[in-house]
Amino acid sequence: MDQLNSSGPLAEDAFSWLEVDRRRCNRCGICVDMCPMDVLHFGAQGHPYMRYRDDCWYCDVCVFVCPRQAITMKELPYLIR
């Protein structure tokens, strides 16, 4: 599936609103479990990534529940700032 098609899942390296520090992430999965829109999924190496970017509510739940502060929200859409 094409990475630019917003209706389908994105590749792990496609543009995301989230930045995951892979050195800090212990792959516990709390962020994936707590995402209210089921946007986060585990990648091939077990780190979370935004699979369905356009479904994100920008609620920051993933940022707040991460016990290792490995997730930061970046480059929010202009209308959300």
N, C-alpha and C positions, 0 to 999 in steps of 0.2 A: 504494500500500500504506500502511496506517496506521502512523504513527510509533511507536505504543505496542505494536505487534505484535512481540514479541521474536524471533520465528522468521524474520523477514525483514530486509532491509537498512533502515537508518535514514537519514533525511534528514540532510544535513550539519549542520544547526543543532539537531538533536535532542540530548538529554542524552548526554554522553560522559564517560568517566573521564579523558580526556586533554585538555590545553589546549595548543593550538599557537599560538605567538607568530608571527603572520603577517609581522611586520616582520623577524624573524630568519630565518624559514624561507626557504631558497632553492629549495625544491621539487626537491631532488636525488633523492628517492625511496628513499634508503637505508633509512629506517624502514619503508616499505611493503614493500620487498624482504626485509627481515630479520624481519618479524613471523612467528613460528612458527605462528600460528593463522590467518593471512590475514585479520586483523581490519581492518587499515588499508587504505584505498583513497584514490585521488586524487579530490578534489572538482572541481567545475566550474571553479574558478579555479586548480587545480593543487596545492592544499595538502592534506596528508593529513587524514583524519578517520576516526573509528571507525565503520565501516559495520555490523559485527556485534558490538555491544558485549557481548552475553552470552557470546560465545565467547572473550573475552579472559582470559588466564591471569594478568594483572597481573605479568608477568615483568620489565617495565621495559626490555626489549631496545630498544624504540623510543627511550626516553629516553637510554640509554647510547650508541647508535650515531649519534645526531644530531650532526653535526660543528659545528653552530651553537648547540647547547643551546636549541633552539626548542620542545622538547616537555617538558612536566611532567605528572606524574600527580597528579590531584586527586580529592578526594571518593571515596575507595575505599569499597566496600561495608563495612558494619559488621563482618562476619565475617572480612574480609581484614586489617583493621588490626592 
